[in-house]
Amino acid sequence: MIMDYERLYMIGSLPGFSPQISRLVSMMNYARWTTLESVIGLSVPQLDYLSDDQSNSIGSLLKHIAAVEYAYYLNTIVKRELTEAEHKQWDAALQLGDRGRKEIKNNPLNYYIEIFNDVRSMTLKSMSELQDEWLEQSENEPHLGNRSVNNYFKWFHVFEDEINHRGQIRIIRKRIQAGESVR
């Protein structure tokens, strides 16, 4: 993923994107940059650290962030649900909990960064081909009380979810740095 670090603090036009999609991508880029900054240098045991038997690891939260983006990419751009094969690949990350604790571990940081880059590359390539009107397209969402939800909100939710989990990641990292034993 190529990110223009000179424009990281500017919400505005980006080459290759329509005006409103540029603003959305600008926000997504900043959210991703700060997420990556929060995990620099973490080891596999640190990425797999669980503070208790109900918590999620940093690694599982990173894969969750990518899984949410992939699911919304399919929903809003490709206009389909996950296939059976994609469910096998992403469900542990989407659901987290016990399955995430069992299945998402023993991966180096580069593993998660590659997933981030792969998913984001698909997202940005597709978004570069869309016009601002796409953001306004809406549909009723059963899991939100059958309310009408537009693509702009869905993509706001993608990076809002990332920001939320980045906060969890920072708390977990502080606990590790404060000396909690890494299991």
Residue, then its C-alpha position, 0 to 999 in steps of 0.5 A: m500500500i502506497m501512502d503519501y506521508e506528506r499529506l497524512y494530516m490533510i483531508g482532501s483531494l487525492p490523485g486518482f479519486s473523486p473529491q468525496i472518495s478522496r476525503l474518505v480515503s484520506m481518513m482511512n489512510y490516517a487511521r491505518w498509519t496510526t494503527l501501524e505505528s501502534v504495532i511497530g516492533l511487536s514480536v510474535p509472543q506480543l502479538d499473541y498475548l492474551s491478558d485473560d481467557q476472554s480477551n483478544s490478542i493484538g494479532s487477532l485484532l489486526k486480522h479483524i480490522a482487515a476482515v471487516e474491510y474485506a467484508y465491506y469491500l465485498n458488500t459495497i463494491v463487489k455487491r456480494e456476501l462472503t463465499e464458503a471459502e472466504h468464510k473459512q478464511w475470515d470468520a475467526a477474524l470477523q467473530l473473534g472470541d474463542r475461535g479467534r483465540k484458537e486460530i489467529k496466532n503464531n504469525p509475525l507482524n509482517y503477516y498482518i501487514e501483508i493482509f492489510n496491504d492486500v485488502r487495502s490495495m483491492t479497496l483503493k483500486s476499486m474506489s479509484e474507479l468509483q464516483d462520489e454518487w456511489l457513496e450515497q447509494s443505500e440499502n436497508e440493513p437487517h442487522l441495523g434494525n432494517r434501517s437505510v444505510n449508505n456506502y459513506f456510512k459503511w466505510f466510515h464504520v470500517f475505519e471507525d472500527e479500526i480506530n476502536h480496535r487500535g485503542q484496544i491494541r494500545i492498551i494491550r501494548k501498554r500492559i505488555q510494556a508494563g511487565e505483564s507476562v507474555r504467555 
